[in-house]
Amino acid sequence: MEPAERKLAQKRLSALELAKALGNVSEACRQRGISRSRFYEYKKRFQTHGMEGLVDLPPIHKTHP
């Protein structure tokens, strides 16, 4: 993982940790400036893939079937 990717993953992880500490997902999302749906996407990817799951996924090509 490159430094920029690690920084992004750490930022996303901090939103997950904040929600756990506050016990309130909505407030954590408000403080971090992300939507609740995006939060739950990050949470699922983190549970499945760990820190690697918090890195941006590669784009899908326009010619994708």
PDB file of N, CA, C and O in Angstrom:
ATOM      1  N   MET A   1       0.852  -1.172   0.000  1.00  0.00           N
ATOM      2  CA  MET A   1       0.000   0.000   0.000  1.00  0.00           C
ATOM      3  C   MET A   1       0.900   1.237   0.000  1.00  0.00           C
ATOM      4  O   MET A   1       1.828   1.342   0.801  1.00  0.00           O
ATOM      5  N   GLU A   2       0.613   2.162  -0.900  1.00  0.00           N
ATOM      6  CA  GLU A   2       1.390   3.394  -1.017  1.00  0.00           C
ATOM      7  C   GLU A   2       1.014   4.365   0.103  1.00  0.00           C
ATOM      8  O   GLU A   2      -0.050   4.238   0.709  1.00  0.00           O
ATOM      9  N   PRO A   3       1.894   5.338   0.377  1.00  0.00           N
ATOM     10  CA  PRO A   3       1.619   6.288   1.470  1.00  0.00           C
ATOM     11  C   PRO A   3       0.286   7.033   1.314  1.00  0.00           C
ATOM     12  O   PRO A   3      -0.430   7.224   2.297  1.00  0.00           O
ATOM     13  N   ALA A   4      -0.049   7.450   0.100  1.00  0.00           N
ATOM     14  CA  ALA A   4      -1.312   8.167  -0.107  1.00  0.00           C
ATOM     15  C   ALA A   4      -2.503   7.248   0.161  1.00  0.00           C
ATOM     16  O   ALA A   4      -3.504   7.670   0.740  1.00  0.00           O
ATOM     17  N   GLU A   5      -2.385   5.990  -0.265  1.00  0.00           N
ATOM     18  CA  GLU A   5      -3.457   5.025  -0.020  1.00  0.00           C
ATOM     19  C   GLU A   5      -3.587   4.733   1.470  1.00  0.00           C
ATOM     20  O   GLU A   5      -4.694   4.602   1.991  1.00  0.00           O
ATOM     21  N   ARG A   6      -2.451   4.634   2.148  1.00  0.00           N
ATOM     22  CA  ARG A   6      -2.463   4.363   3.587  1.00  0.00           C
ATOM     23  C   ARG A   6      -3.131   5.519   4.338  1.00  0.00           C
ATOM     24  O   ARG A   6      -3.897   5.294   5.275  1.00  0.00           O
ATOM     25  N   LYS A   7      -2.838   6.750   3.924  1.00  0.00           N
ATOM     26  CA  LYS A   7      -3.427   7.921   4.575  1.00  0.00           C
ATOM     27  C   LYS A   7      -4.948   7.932   4.385  1.00  0.00           C
ATOM     28  O   LYS A   7      -5.693   8.234   5.317  1.00  0.00           O
ATOM     29  N   LEU A   8      -5.398   7.601   3.178  1.00  0.00           N
ATOM     30  CA  LEU A   8      -6.829   7.553   2.897  1.00  0.00           C
ATOM     31  C   LEU A   8      -7.502   6.454   3.712  1.00  0.00           C
ATOM     32  O   LEU A   8      -8.573   6.663   4.282  1.00  0.00           O
ATOM     33  N   ALA A   9      -6.875   5.291   3.765  1.00  0.00           N
ATOM     34  CA  ALA A   9      -7.426   4.177   4.540  1.00  0.00           C
ATOM     35  C   ALA A   9      -7.493   4.540   6.021  1.00  0.00           C
ATOM     36  O   ALA A   9      -8.458   4.189   6.700  1.00  0.00           O
ATOM     37  N   GLN A  10      -6.486   5.232   6.522  1.00  0.00           N
ATOM     38  CA  GLN A  10      -6.467   5.636   7.929  1.00  0.00           C
ATOM     39  C   GLN A  10      -7.586   6.637   8.223  1.00  0.00           C
ATOM     40  O   GLN A  10      -8.206   6.589   9.285  1.00  0.00           O
ATOM     41  N   LYS A  11      -7.839   7.543   7.276  1.00  0.00           N
ATOM     42  CA  LYS A  11      -8.917   8.520   7.438  1.00  0.00           C
ATOM     43  C   LYS A  11     -10.272   7.814   7.517  1.00  0.00           C
ATOM     44  O   LYS A  11     -11.123   8.166   8.335  1.00  0.00           O
ATOM     45  N   ARG A  12     -10.455   6.827   6.666  1.00  0.00           N
ATOM     46  CA  ARG A  12     -11.707   6.078   6.665  1.00  0.00           C
ATOM     47  C   ARG A  12     -11.844   5.235   7.928  1.00  0.00           C
ATOM     48  O   ARG A  12     -12.935   5.110   8.483  1.00  0.00           O
ATOM     49  N   LEU A  13     -10.741   4.663   8.377  1.00  0.00           N
ATOM     50  CA  LEU A  13     -10.760   3.882   9.608  1.00  0.00           C
ATOM     51  C   LEU A  13     -11.107   4.769  10.799  1.00  0.00           C
ATOM     52  O   LEU A  13     -11.792   4.328  11.722  1.00  0.00           O
ATOM     53  N   SER A  14     -10.639   6.013  10.785  1.00  0.00           N
ATOM     54  CA  SER A  14     -10.940   6.919  11.896  1.00  0.00           C
ATOM     55  C   SER A  14     -12.443   7.181  11.997  1.00  0.00           C
ATOM     56  O   SER A  14     -12.960   7.369  13.099  1.00  0.00           O
ATOM     57  N   ALA A  15     -13.148   7.195  10.867  1.00  0.00           N
ATOM     58  CA  ALA A  15     -14.604   7.364  10.897  1.00  0.00           C
ATOM     59  C   ALA A  15     -15.263   6.156  11.557  1.00  0.00           C
ATOM     60  O   ALA A  15     -16.210   6.308  12.329  1.00  0.00           O
ATOM     61  N   LEU A  16     -14.765   4.962  11.256  1.00  0.00           N
ATOM     62  CA  LEU A  16     -15.308   3.747  11.872  1.00  0.00           C
ATOM     63  C   LEU A  16     -15.045   3.741  13.378  1.00  0.00           C
ATOM     64  O   LEU A  16     -15.919   3.382  14.167  1.00  0.00           O
ATOM     65  N   GLU A  17     -13.846   4.137  13.765  1.00  0.00           N
ATOM     66  CA  GLU A  17     -13.491   4.173  15.186  1.00  0.00           C
ATOM     67  C   GLU A  17     -14.286   5.233  15.935  1.00  0.00           C
ATOM     68  O   GLU A  17     -14.705   5.012  17.071  1.00  0.00           O
ATOM     69  N   LEU A  18     -14.493   6.387  15.298  1.00  0.00           N
ATOM     70  CA  LEU A  18     -15.265   7.457  15.930  1.00  0.00           C
ATOM     71  C   LEU A  18     -16.705   7.006  16.179  1.00  0.00           C
ATOM     72  O   LEU A  18     -17.269   7.271  17.241  1.00  0.00           O
ATOM     73  N   ALA A  19     -17.289   6.332  15.206  1.00  0.00           N
ATOM     74  CA  ALA A  19     -18.661   5.842  15.372  1.00  0.00           C
ATOM     75  C   ALA A  19     -18.744   4.860  16.532  1.00  0.00           C
ATOM     76  O   ALA A  19     -19.710   4.872  17.296  1.00  0.00           O
ATOM     77  N   LYS A  20     -17.742   4.020  16.660  1.00  0.00           N
ATOM     78  CA  LYS A  20     -17.727   3.060  17.764  1.00  0.00           C
ATOM     79  C   LYS A  20     -17.593   3.783  19.107  1.00  0.00           C
ATOM     80  O   LYS A  20     -18.269   3.434  20.074  1.00  0.00           O
ATOM     81  N   ALA A  21     -16.721   4.787  19.160  1.00  0.00           N
ATOM     82  CA  ALA A  21     -16.502   5.530  20.402  1.00  0.00           C
ATOM     83  C   ALA A  21     -17.739   6.337  20.803  1.00  0.00           C
ATOM     84  O   ALA A  21     -18.105   6.385  21.978  1.00  0.00           O
ATOM     85  N   LEU A  22     -18.377   6.969  19.818  1.00  0.00           N
ATOM     86  CA  LEU A  22     -19.557   7.782  20.106  1.00  0.00           C
ATOM     87  C   LEU A  22     -20.798   6.926  20.322  1.00  0.00           C
ATOM     88  O   LEU A  22     -21.718   7.323  21.037  1.00  0.00           O
ATOM     89  N   GLY A  23     -20.818   5.757  19.706  1.00  0.00           N
ATOM     90  CA  GLY A  23     -22.016   4.933  19.745  1.00  0.00           C
ATOM     91  C   GLY A  23     -23.122   5.507  18.882  1.00  0.00           C
ATOM     92  O   GLY A  23     -24.299   5.205  19.083  1.00  0.00           O
ATOM     93  N   ASN A  24     -22.738   6.348  17.908  1.00  0.00           N
ATOM     94  CA  ASN A  24     -23.717   7.019  17.063  1.00  0.00           C
ATOM     95  C   ASN A  24     -23.123   7.201  15.666  1.00  0.00           C
ATOM     96  O   ASN A  24     -22.253   8.047  15.457  1.00  0.00           O
ATOM     97  N   VAL A  25     -23.597   6.408  14.723  1.00  0.00           N
ATOM     98  CA  VAL A  25     -23.074   6.450  13.359  1.00  0.00           C
ATOM     99  C   VAL A  25     -23.389   7.784  12.690  1.00  0.00           C
ATOM    100  O   VAL A  25     -22.530   8.355  12.017  1.00  0.00           O
ATOM    101  N   SER A  26     -24.597   8.281  12.864  1.00  0.00           N
ATOM    102  CA  SER A  26     -24.995   9.533  12.217  1.00  0.00           C
ATOM    103  C   SER A  26     -24.094  10.690  12.632  1.00  0.00           C
ATOM    104  O   SER A  26     -23.671  11.484  11.792  1.00  0.00           O
ATOM    105  N   GLU A  27     -23.802  10.783  13.916  1.00  0.00           N
ATOM    106  CA  GLU A  27     -22.946  11.869  14.407  1.00  0.00           C
ATOM    107  C   GLU A  27     -21.523  11.712  13.885  1.00  0.00           C
ATOM    108  O   GLU A  27     -20.897  12.701  13.504  1.00  0.00           O
ATOM    109  N   ALA A  28     -21.009  10.503  13.861  1.00  0.00           N
ATOM    110  CA  ALA A  28     -19.658  10.267  13.348  1.00  0.00           C
ATOM    111  C   ALA A  28     -19.575  10.646  11.872  1.00  0.00           C
ATOM    112  O   ALA A  28     -18.594  11.249  11.437  1.00  0.00           O
ATOM    113  N   CYS A  29     -20.598  10.293  11.107  1.00  0.00           N
ATOM    114  CA  CYS A  29     -20.622  10.633   9.682  1.00  0.00           C
ATOM    115  C   CYS A  29     -20.687  12.140   9.484  1.00  0.00           C
ATOM    116  O   CYS A  29     -20.032  12.690   8.598  1.00  0.00           O
ATOM    117  N   ARG A  30     -21.471  12.790  10.306  1.00  0.00           N
ATOM    118  CA  ARG A  30     -21.583  14.250  10.221  1.00  0.00           C
ATOM    119  C   ARG A  30     -20.230  14.900  10.498  1.00  0.00           C
ATOM    120  O   ARG A  30     -19.830  15.823   9.790  1.00  0.00           O
ATOM    121  N   GLN A  31     -19.528  14.425  11.520  1.00  0.00           N
ATOM    122  CA  GLN A  31     -18.231  14.999  11.880  1.00  0.00           C
ATOM    123  C   GLN A  31     -17.167  14.733  10.819  1.00  0.00           C
ATOM    124  O   GLN A  31     -16.283  15.562  10.603  1.00  0.00           O
ATOM    125  N   ARG A  32     -17.249  13.577  10.156  1.00  0.00           N
ATOM    126  CA  ARG A  32     -16.240  13.207   9.154  1.00  0.00           C
ATOM    127  C   ARG A  32     -16.628  13.628   7.737  1.00  0.00           C
ATOM    128  O   ARG A  32     -15.818  13.531   6.815  1.00  0.00           O
ATOM    129  N   GLY A  33     -17.864  14.094   7.565  1.00  0.00           N
ATOM    130  CA  GLY A  33     -18.295  14.576   6.254  1.00  0.00           C
ATOM    131  C   GLY A  33     -18.543  13.476   5.236  1.00  0.00           C
ATOM    132  O   GLY A  33     -18.283  13.657   4.047  1.00  0.00           O
ATOM    133  N   ILE A  34     -19.049  12.330   5.698  1.00  0.00           N
ATOM    134  CA  ILE A  34     -19.382  11.240   4.786  1.00  0.00           C
ATOM    135  C   ILE A  34     -20.836  10.836   4.995  1.00  0.00           C
ATOM    136  O   ILE A  34     -21.417  11.096   6.048  1.00  0.00           O
ATOM    137  N   SER A  35     -21.413  10.202   3.989  1.00  0.00           N
ATOM    138  CA  SER A  35     -22.794   9.740   4.116  1.00  0.00           C
ATOM    139  C   SER A  35     -22.834   8.442   4.917  1.00  0.00           C
ATOM    140  O   SER A  35     -21.834   7.733   5.030  1.00  0.00           O
ATOM    141  N   ARG A  36     -24.003   8.148   5.468  1.00  0.00           N
ATOM    142  CA  ARG A  36     -24.152   6.900   6.226  1.00  0.00           C
ATOM    143  C   ARG A  36     -23.997   5.692   5.313  1.00  0.00           C
ATOM    144  O   ARG A  36     -23.437   4.675   5.720  1.00  0.00           O
ATOM    145  N   SER A  37     -24.488   5.797   4.085  1.00  0.00           N
ATOM    146  CA  SER A  37     -24.349   4.659   3.164  1.00  0.00           C
ATOM    147  C   SER A  37     -22.882   4.401   2.843  1.00  0.00           C
ATOM    148  O   SER A  37     -22.460   3.250   2.731  1.00  0.00           O
ATOM    149  N   ARG A  38     -22.106   5.471   2.696  1.00  0.00           N
ATOM    150  CA  ARG A  38     -20.665   5.320   2.450  1.00  0.00           C
ATOM    151  C   ARG A  38     -19.995   4.715   3.685  1.00  0.00           C
ATOM    152  O   ARG A  38     -19.109   3.869   3.557  1.00  0.00           O
ATOM    153  N   PHE A  39     -20.412   5.143   4.882  1.00  0.00           N
ATOM    154  CA  PHE A  39     -19.869   4.591   6.123  1.00  0.00           C
ATOM    155  C   PHE A  39     -20.060   3.079   6.171  1.00  0.00           C
ATOM    156  O   PHE A  39     -19.128   2.335   6.475  1.00  0.00           O
ATOM    157  N   TYR A  40     -21.279   2.636   5.867  1.00  0.00           N
ATOM    158  CA  TYR A  40     -21.556   1.201   5.929  1.00  0.00           C
ATOM    159  C   TYR A  40     -20.818   0.432   4.833  1.00  0.00           C
ATOM    160  O   TYR A  40     -20.477  -0.736   5.014  1.00  0.00           O
ATOM    161  N   GLU A  41     -20.574   1.084   3.705  1.00  0.00           N
ATOM    162  CA  GLU A  41     -19.754   0.462   2.661  1.00  0.00           C
ATOM    163  C   GLU A  41     -18.333   0.252   3.184  1.00  0.00           C
ATOM    164  O   GLU A  41     -17.767  -0.828   3.015  1.00  0.00           O
ATOM    165  N   TYR A  42     -17.754   1.272   3.817  1.00  0.00           N
ATOM    166  CA  TYR A  42     -16.404   1.155   4.388  1.00  0.00           C
ATOM    167  C   TYR A  42     -16.369   0.090   5.479  1.00  0.00           C
ATOM    168  O   TYR A  42     -15.422  -0.693   5.562  1.00  0.00           O
ATOM    169  N   LYS A  43     -17.402   0.066   6.312  1.00  0.00           N
ATOM    170  CA  LYS A  43     -17.448  -0.904   7.405  1.00  0.00           C
ATOM    171  C   LYS A  43     -17.444  -2.332   6.864  1.00  0.00           C
ATOM    172  O   LYS A  43     -16.706  -3.188   7.353  1.00  0.00           O
ATOM    173  N   LYS A  44     -18.264  -2.577   5.861  1.00  0.00           N
ATOM    174  CA  LYS A  44     -18.336  -3.915   5.269  1.00  0.00           C
ATOM    175  C   LYS A  44     -17.002  -4.294   4.629  1.00  0.00           C
ATOM    176  O   LYS A  44     -16.524  -5.414   4.809  1.00  0.00           O
ATOM    177  N   ARG A  45     -16.399  -3.365   3.882  1.00  0.00           N
ATOM    178  CA  ARG A  45     -15.121  -3.649   3.231  1.00  0.00           C
ATOM    179  C   ARG A  45     -14.020  -3.873   4.262  1.00  0.00           C
ATOM    180  O   ARG A  45     -13.140  -4.708   4.049  1.00  0.00           O
ATOM    181  N   PHE A  46     -14.055  -3.138   5.379  1.00  0.00           N
ATOM    182  CA  PHE A  46     -13.049  -3.314   6.425  1.00  0.00           C
ATOM    183  C   PHE A  46     -13.208  -4.670   7.101  1.00  0.00           C
ATOM    184  O   PHE A  46     -12.218  -5.347   7.378  1.00  0.00           O
ATOM    185  N   GLN A  47     -14.441  -5.066   7.365  1.00  0.00           N
ATOM    186  CA  GLN A  47     -14.685  -6.360   8.003  1.00  0.00           C
ATOM    187  C   GLN A  47     -14.255  -7.511   7.104  1.00  0.00           C
ATOM    188  O   GLN A  47     -13.797  -8.545   7.591  1.00  0.00           O
ATOM    189  N   THR A  48     -14.399  -7.336   5.805  1.00  0.00           N
ATOM    190  CA  THR A  48     -14.062  -8.391   4.854  1.00  0.00           C
ATOM    191  C   THR A  48     -12.574  -8.433   4.518  1.00  0.00           C
ATOM    192  O   THR A  48     -11.976  -9.508   4.483  1.00  0.00           O
ATOM    193  N   HIS A  49     -11.970  -7.256   4.267  1.00  0.00           N
ATOM    194  CA  HIS A  49     -10.606  -7.198   3.741  1.00  0.00           C
ATOM    195  C   HIS A  49      -9.600  -6.484   4.639  1.00  0.00           C
ATOM    196  O   HIS A  49      -8.426  -6.393   4.281  1.00  0.00           O
ATOM    197  N   GLY A  50     -10.020  -5.979   5.784  1.00  0.00           N
ATOM    198  CA  GLY A  50      -9.099  -5.250   6.654  1.00  0.00           C
ATOM    199  C   GLY A  50      -8.739  -3.896   6.059  1.00  0.00           C
ATOM    200  O   GLY A  50      -9.532  -3.308   5.323  1.00  0.00           O
ATOM    201  N   MET A  51      -7.553  -3.402   6.372  1.00  0.00           N
ATOM    202  CA  MET A  51      -7.116  -2.079   5.898  1.00  0.00           C
ATOM    203  C   MET A  51      -7.101  -1.997   4.372  1.00  0.00           C
ATOM    204  O   MET A  51      -7.382  -0.937   3.814  1.00  0.00           O
ATOM    205  N   GLU A  52      -6.783  -3.077   3.700  1.00  0.00           N
ATOM    206  CA  GLU A  52      -6.754  -3.083   2.233  1.00  0.00           C
ATOM    207  C   GLU A  52      -8.132  -2.756   1.655  1.00  0.00           C
ATOM    208  O   GLU A  52      -8.229  -2.191   0.565  1.00  0.00           O
ATOM    209  N   GLY A  53      -9.179  -3.103   2.369  1.00  0.00           N
ATOM    210  CA  GLY A  53     -10.529  -2.834   1.898  1.00  0.00           C
ATOM    211  C   GLY A  53     -10.917  -1.370   1.948  1.00  0.00           C
ATOM    212  O   GLY A  53     -11.899  -0.973   1.321  1.00  0.00           O
ATOM    213  N   LEU A  54     -10.169  -0.562   2.679  1.00  0.00           N
ATOM    214  CA  LEU A  54     -10.486   0.862   2.804  1.00  0.00           C
ATOM    215  C   LEU A  54      -9.832   1.714   1.726  1.00  0.00           C
ATOM    216  O   LEU A  54     -10.066   2.921   1.657  1.00  0.00           O
ATOM    217  N   VAL A  55      -9.021   1.094   0.892  1.00  0.00           N
ATOM    218  CA  VAL A  55      -8.384   1.797  -0.226  1.00  0.00           C
ATOM    219  C   VAL A  55      -9.386   1.865  -1.372  1.00  0.00           C
ATOM    220  O   VAL A  55     -10.219   0.970  -1.517  1.00  0.00           O
ATOM    221  N   ASP A  56      -9.317   2.924  -2.195  1.00  0.00           N
ATOM    222  CA  ASP A  56     -10.214   3.051  -3.339  1.00  0.00           C
ATOM    223  C   ASP A  56     -10.085   1.854  -4.263  1.00  0.00           C
ATOM    224  O   ASP A  56      -8.988   1.347  -4.496  1.00  0.00           O
ATOM    225  N   LEU A  57     -11.214   1.410  -4.785  1.00  0.00           N
ATOM    226  CA  LEU A  57     -11.220   0.321  -5.747  1.00  0.00           C
ATOM    227  C   LEU A  57     -10.856   0.862  -7.126  1.00  0.00           C
ATOM    228  O   LEU A  57     -11.127   2.027  -7.420  1.00  0.00           O
ATOM    229  N   PRO A  58     -10.247   0.038  -7.975  1.00  0.00           N
ATOM    230  CA  PRO A  58      -9.923   0.507  -9.325  1.00  0.00           C
ATOM    231  C   PRO A  58     -11.212   0.762 -10.106  1.00  0.00           C
ATOM    232  O   PRO A  58     -12.220   0.096  -9.868  1.00  0.00           O
ATOM    233  N   PRO A  59     -11.188   1.716 -11.033  1.00  0.00           N
ATOM    234  CA  PRO A  59     -12.398   2.020 -11.799  1.00  0.00           C
ATOM    235  C   PRO A  59     -12.772   0.874 -12.739  1.00  0.00           C
ATOM    236  O   PRO A  59     -11.916   0.104 -13.173  1.00  0.00           O
ATOM    237  N   ILE A  60     -14.048   0.779 -13.040  1.00  0.00           N
ATOM    238  CA  ILE A  60     -14.534  -0.219 -13.990  1.00  0.00           C
ATOM    239  C   ILE A  60     -14.464   0.398 -15.380  1.00  0.00           C
ATOM    240  O   ILE A  60     -14.891   1.535 -15.577  1.00  0.00           O
ATOM    241  N   HIS A  61     -13.931  -0.339 -16.338  1.00  0.00           N
ATOM    242  CA  HIS A  61     -13.803   0.161 -17.705  1.00  0.00           C
ATOM    243  C   HIS A  61     -15.173   0.385 -18.329  1.00  0.00           C
ATOM    244  O   HIS A  61     -16.133  -0.318 -18.012  1.00  0.00           O
ATOM    245  N   LYS A  62     -15.256   1.367 -19.215  1.00  0.00           N
ATOM    246  CA  LYS A  62     -16.528   1.679 -19.858  1.00  0.00           C
ATOM    247  C   LYS A  62     -17.011   0.554 -20.761  1.00  0.00           C
ATOM    248  O   LYS A  62     -18.204   0.464 -21.055  1.00  0.00           O
ATOM    249  N   THR A  63     -16.104  -0.300 -21.202  1.00  0.00           N
ATOM    250  CA  THR A  63     -16.484  -1.408 -22.073  1.00  0.00           C
ATOM    251  C   THR A  63     -16.829  -2.655 -21.277  1.00  0.00           C
ATOM    252  O   THR A  63     -16.936  -3.742 -21.844  1.00  0.00           O
ATOM    253  N   HIS A  64     -17.001  -2.513 -19.995  1.00  0.00           N
ATOM    254  CA  HIS A  64     -17.339  -3.638 -19.126  1.00  0.00           C
ATOM    255  C   HIS A  64     -18.708  -4.196 -19.523  1.00  0.00           C
ATOM    256  O   HIS A  64     -19.668  -3.432 -19.623  1.00  0.00           O
ATOM    257  N   PRO A  65     -18.821  -5.501 -19.750  1.00  0.00           N
ATOM    258  CA  PRO A  65     -20.106  -6.072 -20.212  1.00  0.00           C
ATOM    259  C   PRO A  65     -21.208  -5.985 -19.185  1.00  0.00           C
ATOM    260  O   PRO A  65     -22.328  -6.424 -19.443  1.00  0.00           O
TER     261      PRO A  65
END
